[in-house]
Amino acid sequence: MGFIKNQLLNVVEWNEDREGILFWKWDNNEIKKGSKLIIRPGQDAIFLHNGAIEGVFEDDGEYDIETEIIPFLTTLKSFKFGFNSPFKAEVLFINTKEQTVKWGTKNAINLQAPGLPGGMPIRAFGTFSCKIGDHDVLIDKVAGIKNTYSVDDVKERIIANLDRLLMSWIAKEGKDMFNLQISATEIGEGIRADLDADMAKIGISVTEFNIESFSYPEEVKKMQEKAAAQSMVTDANKYTQMAMADAMANGGGNGGGMATDMAGMAMGMAMGQQMAQNMMGGQAAGGAAAPAGAKFCPNCGTPTNGAKFCSNCGTQLG
């Protein structure tokens, strides 16, 4: 970042890569007669005098400072010596484009979770977007002590507050502690609002905060996989029962052959499952009811909790 100078005139210009930079100050440099100001797309130029704003220029283009800039400045327009002698000025270049930054928790956050006395450690990852929201506040709080300010500076401040905000908004919006992704939008919007209020104190606006993923401990991932597998088994049992019912209902119609085949396939699946359960002692040969106090239904595998009939398929349990 810098300015270009040649023997004929000064060019006040932010001419280098601005990616990731929110502002840069052209400071303590002499402006001579014939000097030019160049503003590129996505930039504002702010003239400062003794730390106070003299003028804000937002339209991109090339300007003659003597004839097109000075007349619009609050104090310097009455500059007594004209341009017979150079004068010093501060010019603050603002990047007006929205910047998007990746973020991630530095350390795992321990969340209170049922059955986990020590809490459940999770990590989170995503992106946020920011831009300069208030020139006056930015100059008062930041530009007075820094010549440049980047998105990395914003990220450092955001990360410092992130653990606390994640814990707070997960507690408010987390619908399922073991599947926080379903609440990611609500959690992210709550965090964005809080971060925006904090960053507004230095003139920065946080326009978006997205949570792309939550990372759980390996043990929790295995529990999730096991739960998904159990859910698939339950769904298969229900499908078998529906297929058998449909086949018997439609067996006499024009589609009887297909319905009969489906019924046979469904019955075969049910018989195979029944045989496997019998081998494990779930039900005696000959179709007798399961002994009293059975913990799982011999037909569908649903926990019985001591009931006499299965709550899922109605099989007599004892």
Buried (B, 14 or more C-beta within 10 A) or exposed (E): BEBEBEEEBBBBBBEEEBEEBBBBBBEEBEBBEEBBBBBBEEBBBBBBBEEEBBBBBEEEEEBEBBEBBBEBBEEBEEEEEEBEEBBEBBBBBBBEBEBEBEBEBEEBBBBEBEEBEEEBBBBBBBBBBBBBBBBEBBBBBBBEEEBBBBBEBBBEBBEEBBBEBBBBBBEEBBEEBBEBEEBBEBBBBBBBBBBBEBBBEBBBBBBBBBBBEBBBBEEBEEEEEEEEEEEEEEEEBEEBBEBBEBBEEBBEEEEEEEBBEBBEBBBEBBEEBBEEBBEEEBBEEEEEBBEEEBEBBBBBBBEBEEEEBBEBBEBEBE
